[in-house]
Amino acid sequence: MARRYKKDTPQYFDYKDVKTLQRFINAYGQIEPAAKTGLNTRQQKRLSVAIKRARHLALLPFVATG
């Protein structure tokens, strides 16, 4: 069953807001697809850029630990 986060989607994805970004990452550390998040193409691209920036600055892990 697909989960949709459309209702509480932020207008801007900040790479420093780790708590928000973690909602869009699955248990394996992968970015959730747009079909599951309910974001449009532009929002999904901005989300992926923010997650990648956070990973590069070691705010988020590249892979899931555990």
Biotite code that builds the C-alpha atoms (Angstrom):
import biotite.structure as struc

atoms = struc.array([
    struc.Atom([0.000, 0.000, 0.000], chain_id="A", res_id=1, res_name="MET", atom_name="CA", element="C"),
    struc.Atom([1.405, 3.380, -0.978], chain_id="A", res_id=2, res_name="ALA", atom_name="CA", element="C"),
    struc.Atom([1.904, 6.024, 1.673], chain_id="A", res_id=3, res_name="ARG", atom_name="CA", element="C"),
    struc.Atom([1.289, 9.607, 0.679], chain_id="A", res_id=4, res_name="ARG", atom_name="CA", element="C"),
    struc.Atom([2.905, 12.510, 2.532], chain_id="A", res_id=5, res_name="TYR", atom_name="CA", element="C"),
    struc.Atom([1.257, 15.187, 0.393], chain_id="A", res_id=6, res_name="LYS", atom_name="CA", element="C"),
    struc.Atom([-0.647, 16.897, 3.228], chain_id="A", res_id=7, res_name="LYS", atom_name="CA", element="C"),
    struc.Atom([2.344, 17.969, 5.307], chain_id="A", res_id=8, res_name="ASP", atom_name="CA", element="C"),
    struc.Atom([4.922, 18.522, 2.568], chain_id="A", res_id=9, res_name="THR", atom_name="CA", element="C"),
    struc.Atom([7.181, 21.504, 3.240], chain_id="A", res_id=10, res_name="PRO", atom_name="CA", element="C"),
    struc.Atom([7.459, 24.268, 0.642], chain_id="A", res_id=11, res_name="GLN", atom_name="CA", element="C"),
    struc.Atom([11.266, 24.148, 0.806], chain_id="A", res_id=12, res_name="TYR", atom_name="CA", element="C"),
    struc.Atom([13.538, 21.224, 1.645], chain_id="A", res_id=13, res_name="PHE", atom_name="CA", element="C"),
    struc.Atom([16.427, 22.410, 3.797], chain_id="A", res_id=14, res_name="ASP", atom_name="CA", element="C"),
    struc.Atom([19.442, 20.100, 3.883], chain_id="A", res_id=15, res_name="TYR", atom_name="CA", element="C"),
    struc.Atom([20.016, 21.030, 7.546], chain_id="A", res_id=16, res_name="LYS", atom_name="CA", element="C"),
    struc.Atom([16.525, 19.871, 8.572], chain_id="A", res_id=17, res_name="ASP", atom_name="CA", element="C"),
    struc.Atom([17.455, 16.223, 9.053], chain_id="A", res_id=18, res_name="VAL", atom_name="CA", element="C"),
    struc.Atom([14.237, 15.256, 10.820], chain_id="A", res_id=19, res_name="LYS", atom_name="CA", element="C"),
    struc.Atom([12.122, 16.226, 7.792], chain_id="A", res_id=20, res_name="THR", atom_name="CA", element="C"),
    struc.Atom([14.480, 14.583, 5.303], chain_id="A", res_id=21, res_name="LEU", atom_name="CA", element="C"),
    struc.Atom([14.471, 11.297, 7.213], chain_id="A", res_id=22, res_name="GLN", atom_name="CA", element="C"),
    struc.Atom([10.731, 10.960, 6.582], chain_id="A", res_id=23, res_name="ARG", atom_name="CA", element="C"),
    struc.Atom([11.499, 10.549, 2.870], chain_id="A", res_id=24, res_name="PHE", atom_name="CA", element="C"),
    struc.Atom([14.196, 7.872, 3.321], chain_id="A", res_id=25, res_name="ILE", atom_name="CA", element="C"),
    struc.Atom([13.313, 4.191, 3.705], chain_id="A", res_id=26, res_name="ASN", atom_name="CA", element="C"),
    struc.Atom([14.821, 1.689, 6.157], chain_id="A", res_id=27, res_name="ALA", atom_name="CA", element="C"),
    struc.Atom([17.662, 0.904, 3.741], chain_id="A", res_id=28, res_name="TYR", atom_name="CA", element="C"),
    struc.Atom([18.730, 4.539, 3.390], chain_id="A", res_id=29, res_name="GLY", atom_name="CA", element="C"),
    struc.Atom([17.245, 4.999, -0.081], chain_id="A", res_id=30, res_name="GLN", atom_name="CA", element="C"),
    struc.Atom([15.225, 8.008, -1.189], chain_id="A", res_id=31, res_name="ILE", atom_name="CA", element="C"),
    struc.Atom([11.547, 7.095, -1.517], chain_id="A", res_id=32, res_name="GLU", atom_name="CA", element="C"),
    struc.Atom([10.140, 7.329, -5.071], chain_id="A", res_id=33, res_name="PRO", atom_name="CA", element="C"),
    struc.Atom([7.755, 10.113, -6.076], chain_id="A", res_id=34, res_name="ALA", atom_name="CA", element="C"),
    struc.Atom([4.887, 7.639, -6.401], chain_id="A", res_id=35, res_name="ALA", atom_name="CA", element="C"),
    struc.Atom([5.228, 6.836, -2.712], chain_id="A", res_id=36, res_name="LYS", atom_name="CA", element="C"),
    struc.Atom([5.895, 10.361, -1.419], chain_id="A", res_id=37, res_name="THR", atom_name="CA", element="C"),
    struc.Atom([3.223, 12.031, -3.531], chain_id="A", res_id=38, res_name="GLY", atom_name="CA", element="C"),
    struc.Atom([5.564, 14.834, -4.601], chain_id="A", res_id=39, res_name="LEU", atom_name="CA", element="C"),
    struc.Atom([5.609, 16.318, -8.067], chain_id="A", res_id=40, res_name="ASN", atom_name="CA", element="C"),
    struc.Atom([8.751, 16.185, -10.220], chain_id="A", res_id=41, res_name="THR", atom_name="CA", element="C"),
    struc.Atom([10.164, 19.544, -9.116], chain_id="A", res_id=42, res_name="ARG", atom_name="CA", element="C"),
    struc.Atom([9.614, 18.798, -5.416], chain_id="A", res_id=43, res_name="GLN", atom_name="CA", element="C"),
    struc.Atom([11.133, 15.325, -5.754], chain_id="A", res_id=44, res_name="GLN", atom_name="CA", element="C"),
    struc.Atom([14.245, 16.750, -7.422], chain_id="A", res_id=45, res_name="LYS", atom_name="CA", element="C"),
    struc.Atom([14.648, 19.386, -4.697], chain_id="A", res_id=46, res_name="ARG", atom_name="CA", element="C"),
    struc.Atom([14.193, 16.692, -2.061], chain_id="A", res_id=47, res_name="LEU", atom_name="CA", element="C"),
    struc.Atom([16.872, 14.486, -3.607], chain_id="A", res_id=48, res_name="SER", atom_name="CA", element="C"),
    struc.Atom([19.320, 17.409, -3.844], chain_id="A", res_id=49, res_name="VAL", atom_name="CA", element="C"),
    struc.Atom([18.717, 18.285, -0.182], chain_id="A", res_id=50, res_name="ALA", atom_name="CA", element="C"),
    struc.Atom([19.232, 14.658, 0.904], chain_id="A", res_id=51, res_name="ILE", atom_name="CA", element="C"),
    struc.Atom([22.420, 14.358, -1.139], chain_id="A", res_id=52, res_name="LYS", atom_name="CA", element="C"),
    struc.Atom([23.785, 17.583, 0.357], chain_id="A", res_id=53, res_name="ARG", atom_name="CA", element="C"),
    struc.Atom([22.984, 16.357, 3.855], chain_id="A", res_id=54, res_name="ALA", atom_name="CA", element="C"),
    struc.Atom([24.741, 13.065, 3.123], chain_id="A", res_id=55, res_name="ARG", atom_name="CA", element="C"),
    struc.Atom([27.794, 14.867, 1.785], chain_id="A", res_id=56, res_name="HIS", atom_name="CA", element="C"),
    struc.Atom([28.036, 16.929, 4.987], chain_id="A", res_id=57, res_name="LEU", atom_name="CA", element="C"),
    struc.Atom([27.586, 13.771, 7.122], chain_id="A", res_id=58, res_name="ALA", atom_name="CA", element="C"),
    struc.Atom([24.209, 14.874, 8.480], chain_id="A", res_id=59, res_name="LEU", atom_name="CA", element="C"),
    struc.Atom([22.591, 11.748, 6.994], chain_id="A", res_id=60, res_name="LEU", atom_name="CA", element="C"),
    struc.Atom([24.178, 8.347, 6.366], chain_id="A", res_id=61, res_name="PRO", atom_name="CA", element="C"),
    struc.Atom([24.712, 7.062, 2.826], chain_id="A", res_id=62, res_name="PHE", atom_name="CA", element="C"),
    struc.Atom([23.483, 3.610, 3.844], chain_id="A", res_id=63, res_name="VAL", atom_name="CA", element="C"),
    struc.Atom([21.383, 2.365, 6.721], chain_id="A", res_id=64, res_name="ALA", atom_name="CA", element="C"),
    struc.Atom([23.303, 1.152, 9.739], chain_id="A", res_id=65, res_name="THR", atom_name="CA", element="C"),
    struc.Atom([22.298, -1.783, 11.799], chain_id="A", res_id=66, res_name="GLY", atom_name="CA", element="C"),
])
